[in-house]
Amino acid sequence: MSSTELPGPSVAAAPVPRVSTVRVADGEKLRSVTLPGLTLNIRARPPARSGLPPALYVHGLGGSSQNWSALMPLLDEYVDGEALDLPGFGDSPPPDDGNYSVTAHARACIRLLDASGRGPVHIIGNSMGGAVVTRVAAVRPDLVRTLTLVSPALPELRVQRTAVPTALLAVPGIASLFARLSKDWTAEERTRGVMGLCYGDPAMVTPETFAHAVEEMERRLELPYFWDAMTRSARGIVDAYTLGGQHGLWRQAERVLAPTLLVYGGRDQLVSYRMARRAAAAFRDSRLLTLPDAGHVAMMEYPEAVAGAFRELLDDCGRS
């Protein structure tokens, strides 16, 4: 084990049940990649032409590769993009070792890139995925061409009040208590709650998008490991916030060499808008896109704006 990796619990993976099929948008294809102790579901769009540089999209806590379905088609003329479901999320089963730490998720990304030979890639992460890919870029700079972070979950001294319930998932027993208290909630009620927390303006969600989200929520609730993956990953974020030294996320942000695009929403209830300035100072080669009306998932709320900023990043890197 290298100095960049942390030990994790060894837990035998439970058998994956048969549940309803995950949604695939027009133009997308799914495949599975099996690695020792790990199986990852990959969502991809065929690039507009051959020879485009590769990109990897990494979702946040409670999300999946579907979170990138609005952004990916806007970039398929610029990158050969793939979005993965992190272990225990989307259509990826739990990891055999039961480790959902930020380091374990980063290790999964690294192993995928090493196995595929696609690196270096343009890597894009949201929320928890932003923390994950920051760690990837810091410890394996050879794998990262550029880094794009949408509301990255980097440590905050003063956590927003609206983010406290999510952080409480990390407390032992809270997730099981919440599961019992919310057992009578419908998938629609749960979905409205999630969108109310993640979107700057939930009213902008179309009926079709809402229906797809409800369908995905129903599918996830059929998975017996759903709450375990949520709880352990939330605990992994909290643990990552408390790490110091070379494992500290802000210290690793300072080590990132790749040109970095930072995207922050003014109505984000989970990652404070005020963290944008600190992030811009921490990443040595960074640019900042602020979207005053966006919430926590700007790539779903304002995909055109995020795509435009990403294309400018590619153009500038191509000229340098």
C-alpha positions as semicolon CSV with decimal commas, in nm:
position;residue;x (nm);y (nm);z (nm)
1;M;0,000;0,000;0,000
2;S;0,145;0,338;-0,101
3;S;0,157;0,639;0,127
4;T;-0,135;0,788;-0,063
5;E;-0,371;0,505;0,032
6;L;-0,553;0,448;0,356
7;P;-0,655;0,115;0,505
8;G;-1,020;0,019;0,490
9;P;-1,246;-0,249;0,639
10;S;-1,255;-0,592;0,483
11;V;-1,618;-0,689;0,437
12;A;-1,750;-0,964;0,212
13;A;-1,973;-0,821;-0,060
14;A;-2,339;-0,920;-0,048
15;P;-2,489;-1,079;-0,359
16;V;-2,634;-0,819;-0,592
17;P;-3,012;-0,858;-0,627
18;R;-3,203;-0,837;-0,952
19;V;-3,378;-0,500;-0,968
20;S;-3,535;-0,289;-1,239
21;T;-3,313;-0,187;-1,529
22;V;-3,115;0,136;-1,507
23;R;-3,219;0,404;-1,755
24;V;-3,008;0,467;-2,066
25;A;-3,062;0,795;-2,251
26;D;-3,060;0,818;-2,630
27;G;-2,708;0,781;-2,764
28;E;-2,567;0,629;-2,443
29;K;-2,424;0,283;-2,396
30;L;-2,352;0,091;-2,076
31;R;-2,084;-0,162;-2,005
32;S;-1,926;-0,322;-1,699
33;V;-1,557;-0,334;-1,614
34;T;-1,452;-0,607;-1,374
35;L;-1,137;-0,559;-1,170
36;P;-1,015;-0,765;-0,874
37;G;-1,266;-0,701;-0,594
38;L;-1,449;-0,439;-0,793
39;T;-1,703;-0,410;-1,075
40;L;-1,776;-0,069;-1,225
41;N;-2,061;0,031;-1,452
42;I;-1,957;0,273;-1,727
43;R;-2,191;0,502;-1,921
44;A;-2,052;0,636;-2,250
45;R;-2,152;0,824;-2,561
46;P;-1,979;0,749;-2,890
47;P;-1,760;1,051;-2,972
48;A;-1,844;1,263;-3,274
49;R;-1,522;1,147;-3,439
50;S;-1,225;0,929;-3,364
51;G;-0,911;1,061;-3,200
52;L;-1,078;1,289;-2,946
53;P;-0,909;1,315;-2,605
54;P;-1,066;1,097;-2,333
55;A;-1,271;1,232;-2,043
56;L;-1,400;1,074;-1,722
57;Y;-1,703;1,203;-1,528
58;V;-1,739;1,123;-1,155
59;H;-2,066;1,183;-0,967
60;G;-2,134;1,284;-0,608
61;L;-2,290;1,127;-0,298
62;G;-2,620;0,961;-0,380
63;G;-2,572;1,027;-0,750
64;S;-2,480;0,812;-1,047
65;S;-2,344;0,834;-1,400
66;Q;-2,690;0,957;-1,505
67;N;-2,604;1,292;-1,345
68;W;-2,388;1,365;-1,651
69;S;-2,645;1,281;-1,920
70;A;-2,726;1,648;-1,981
71;L;-2,362;1,757;-2,011
72;M;-2,208;1,469;-2,204
73;P;-2,385;1,530;-2,539
74;L;-2,273;1,895;-2,529
75;L;-1,911;1,782;-2,520
76;D;-1,912;1,478;-2,748
77;E;-1,752;1,681;-3,028
78;Y;-1,464;1,771;-2,798
79;V;-1,395;1,466;-2,580
80;D;-1,448;1,092;-2,580
81;G;-1,641;1,085;-2,254
82;E;-1,719;0,809;-2,006
83;A;-1,907;0,843;-1,677
84;L;-1,867;0,579;-1,410
85;D;-2,093;0,467;-1,129
86;L;-1,877;0,464;-0,818
87;P;-1,884;0,138;-0,619
88;G;-2,224;0,091;-0,455
89;F;-2,391;0,364;-0,662
90;G;-2,586;0,362;-0,986
91;D;-2,547;0,018;-1,140
92;S;-2,211;-0,065;-0,977
93;P;-2,230;-0,324;-0,698
94;P;-2,059;-0,266;-0,362
95;P;-1,683;-0,318;-0,345
96;D;-1,573;-0,650;-0,201
97;D;-1,382;-0,481;0,083
98;G;-1,673;-0,255;0,186
99;N;-1,447;0,051;0,171
100;Y;-1,630;0,369;0,068
101;S;-1,369;0,623;0,176
102;V;-1,275;0,910;-0,053
103;T;-0,939;0,737;-0,100
104;A;-1,110;0,409;-0,195
105;H;-1,328;0,587;-0,452
106;A;-1,017;0,762;-0,588
107;R;-0,840;0,428;-0,604
108;A;-1,133;0,286;-0,805
109;C;-1,094;0,570;-1,059
110;I;-0,720;0,517;-1,078
111;R;-0,756;0,143;-1,126
112;L;-1,013;0,200;-1,401
113;L;-0,784;0,442;-1,584
114;D;-0,480;0,220;-1,544
115;A;-0,672;-0,086;-1,668
116;S;-0,823;0,095;-1,968
117;G;-0,507;0,277;-2,070
118;R;-0,718;0,588;-2,142
119;G;-0,511;0,825;-1,931
120;P;-0,428;1,103;-1,920
121;V;-0,792;1,218;-1,925
122;H;-0,992;1,533;-1,875
123;I;-1,154;1,445;-1,543
124;I;-1,473;1,608;-1,418
125;G;-1,618;1,560;-1,069
126;N;-1,918;1,689;-0,876
127;S;-1,952;1,719;-0,496
128;M;-1,804;1,404;-0,339
129;G;-1,678;1,321;-0,688
130;G;-1,494;1,653;-0,682
131;A;-1,307;1,548;-0,367
132;V;-1,237;1,210;-0,523
133;V;-1,088;1,348;-0,845
134;T;-0,889;1,611;-0,655
135;R;-0,719;1,321;-0,480
136;V;-0,667;1,142;-0,813
137;A;-0,508;1,451;-0,967
138;A;-0,281;1,503;-0,667
139;V;-0,146;1,149;-0,637
140;R;-0,148;1,051;-1,007
141;P;-0,081;1,366;-1,211
142;D;0,015;1,144;-1,504
143;L;-0,351;1,043;-1,539
144;V;-0,504;1,392;-1,553
145;R;-0,493;1,643;-1,842
146;T;-0,737;1,892;-1,691
147;L;-0,951;1,894;-1,379
148;T;-1,307;2,030;-1,362
149;L;-1,475;2,053;-1,022
150;V;-1,846;2,128;-0,988
151;S;-1,925;2,222;-0,626
152;P;-1,642;2,002;-0,494
153;A;-1,683;1,865;-0,141
154;L;-1,369;2,018;0,006
155;P;-1,343;2,083;0,382
156;E;-1,529;2,381;0,523
157;L;-1,474;2,520;0,873
158;R;-1,833;2,643;0,892
159;V;-2,066;2,391;0,730
160;Q;-2,392;2,536;0,600
161;R;-2,693;2,456;0,814
162;T;-2,870;2,303;0,513
163;A;-2,582;2,057;0,472
164;V;-2,599;1,926;0,830
165;P;-2,860;1,651;0,766
166;T;-2,640;1,503;0,493
167;A;-2,336;1,513;0,721
168;L;-2,538;1,341;0,996
169;L;-2,559;1,031;0,774
170;A;-2,200;0,969;0,884
171;V;-2,306;0,932;1,248
172;P;-2,350;0,563;1,344
173;G;-2,717;0,471;1,369
174;I;-2,854;0,787;1,206
175;A;-2,901;0,632;0,862
176;S;-3,091;0,332;0,999
177;L;-3,302;0,567;1,214
178;F;-3,380;0,787;0,913
179;A;-3,463;0,479;0,706
180;R;-3,718;0,373;0,969
181;L;-3,865;0,722;1,006
182;S;-3,898;0,766;0,630
183;K;-4,014;0,414;0,544
184;D;-4,359;0,540;0,442
185;W;-4,228;0,816;0,217
186;T;-4,301;0,763;-0,150
187;A;-4,031;0,775;-0,414
188;E;-4,187;1,099;-0,539
189;E;-4,158;1,260;-0,195
190;R;-3,797;1,151;-0,161
191;T;-3,714;1,280;-0,507
192;R;-3,873;1,619;-0,439
193;G;-3,667;1,643;-0,121
194;V;-3,343;1,565;-0,302
195;M;-3,416;1,811;-0,582
196;G;-3,514;2,078;-0,331
197;L;-3,174;2,037;-0,171
198;C;-2,964;2,005;-0,487
199;Y;-3,126;2,249;-0,732
200;G;-3,105;2,626;-0,701
201;D;-3,459;2,640;-0,840
202;P;-3,641;2,305;-0,833
203;A;-3,916;2,456;-1,050
204;M;-3,680;2,438;-1,348
205;V;-3,693;2,056;-1,342
206;T;-3,906;1,934;-1,631
207;P;-4,182;1,676;-1,573
208;E;-3,985;1,427;-1,784
209;T;-3,667;1,476;-1,580
210;F;-3,864;1,443;-1,257
211;A;-4,030;1,122;-1,376
212;H;-3,691;0,972;-1,465
213;A;-3,555;1,070;-1,124
214;V;-3,850;0,905;-0,946
215;E;-3,796;0,591;-1,150
216;E;-3,429;0,585;-1,049
217;M;-3,519;0,646;-0,683
218;E;-3,759;0,351;-0,691
219;R;-3,484;0,134;-0,839
220;R;-3,229;0,237;-0,576
221;L;-3,466;0,171;-0,289
222;E;-3,487;-0,191;-0,406
223;L;-3,113;-0,231;-0,343
224;P;-3,040;-0,371;0,004
225;Y;-2,703;-0,196;0,014
226;F;-2,840;0,150;-0,075
227;W;-2,826;0,294;0,278
228;D;-2,496;0,124;0,354
229;A;-2,331;0,283;0,050
230;M;-2,477;0,623;0,140
231;T;-2,376;0,599;0,505
232;R;-2,023;0,474;0,449
233;S;-1,957;0,726;0,172
234;A;-2,088;1,012;0,388
235;R;-1,862;0,891;0,667
236;G;-1,577;0,880;0,415
237;I;-1,630;1,248;0,330
238;V;-1,635;1,347;0,698
239;D;-1,320;1,141;0,761
240;A;-1,148;1,306;0,463
241;Y;-1,233;1,647;0,610
242;T;-1,048;1,560;0,930
243;L;-0,729;1,431;0,769
244;G;-0,419;1,644;0,796
245;G;-0,074;1,634;0,641
246;Q;-0,030;1,499;0,291
247;H;-0,376;1,334;0,299
248;G;-0,559;1,662;0,366
249;L;-0,776;1,760;0,071
250;W;-0,668;2,125;0,070
251;R;-0,305;2,017;0,083
252;Q;-0,370;1,786;-0,210
253;A;-0,548;2,065;-0,398
254;E;-0,228;2,267;-0,373
255;R;-0,037;1,976;-0,530
256;V;-0,259;1,955;-0,840
257;L;-0,063;2,043;-1,153
258;A;-0,345;2,013;-1,407
259;P;-0,526;2,325;-1,530
260;T;-0,842;2,340;-1,318
261;L;-1,192;2,474;-1,382
262;L;-1,394;2,547;-1,067
263;V;-1,774;2,577;-1,088
264;Y;-1,976;2,710;-0,794
265;G;-2,348;2,785;-0,759
266;G;-2,475;3,086;-0,568
267;R;-2,773;2,890;-0,434
268;D;-2,581;2,578;-0,336
269;Q;-2,717;2,443;-0,007
270;L;-2,449;2,176;0,035
271;V;-2,120;2,343;-0,063
272;S;-2,092;2,707;0,034
273;Y;-2,053;2,964;-0,244
274;R;-1,794;3,139;-0,025
275;M;-1,556;2,844;-0,076
276;A;-1,504;2,948;-0,439
277;R;-1,243;3,207;-0,350
278;R;-1,045;2,966;-0,130
279;A;-1,053;2,698;-0,400
280;A;-0,935;2,944;-0,665
281;A;-0,638;3,028;-0,442
282;A;-0,558;2,664;-0,360
283;F;-0,545;2,523;-0,714
284;R;-0,237;2,674;-0,873
285;D;-0,363;2,689;-1,232
286;S;-0,732;2,759;-1,188
287;R;-1,019;2,951;-1,339
288;L;-1,357;3,011;-1,180
289;L;-1,712;2,995;-1,316
290;T;-1,976;3,126;-1,076
291;L;-2,343;3,072;-1,152
292;P;-2,552;3,283;-0,911
293;D;-2,878;3,094;-0,968
294;A;-2,731;2,743;-0,968
295;G;-2,745;2,501;-0,680
296;H;-2,527;2,196;-0,615
297;V;-2,551;2,027;-0,957
298;A;-2,473;2,299;-1,209
299;M;-2,396;2,041;-1,480
300;M;-2,764;1,935;-1,458
301;E;-2,910;2,282;-1,404
302;Y;-2,699;2,486;-1,648
303;P;-2,521;2,230;-1,868
304;E;-2,467;2,480;-2,152
305;A;-2,279;2,721;-1,924
306;V;-2,064;2,445;-1,778
307;A;-1,995;2,302;-2,125
308;G;-1,896;2,647;-2,254
309;A;-1,648;2,700;-1,970
310;F;-1,505;2,353;-2,023
311;R;-1,460;2,415;-2,396
312;E;-1,274;2,738;-2,316
313;L;-1,049;2,539;-2,081
314;L;-0,972;2,294;-2,362
315;D;-0,907;2,574;-2,610
316;D;-0,667;2,752;-2,376
317;C;-0,484;2,430;-2,293
318;G;-0,453;2,353;-2,663
319;R;-0,293;2,690;-2,726
320;S;-0,048;2,664;-2,437
